[in-house]
């Protein structure tokens, strides 16, 4: 089956995408959420579960 021209452009654009997905942000994002939750003055507190080992990324990512 031949690949349509629009599909080629979609694939090219997808490869060029540099936006980090939430699971790629790792520890930096988790730390930001934790700071936001600590600053919250509600009576009920929400805690974050520990990050799974396979998702642990460099904090500079």
PyMOL commands that set and color helices and strands:
alter all, ss='L'
color gray80, all
select helices_A, chain A and resi 5-16+22-39+53-55
alter helices_A, ss='H'
color red, helices_A
deselect
rebuild
show_as cartoon
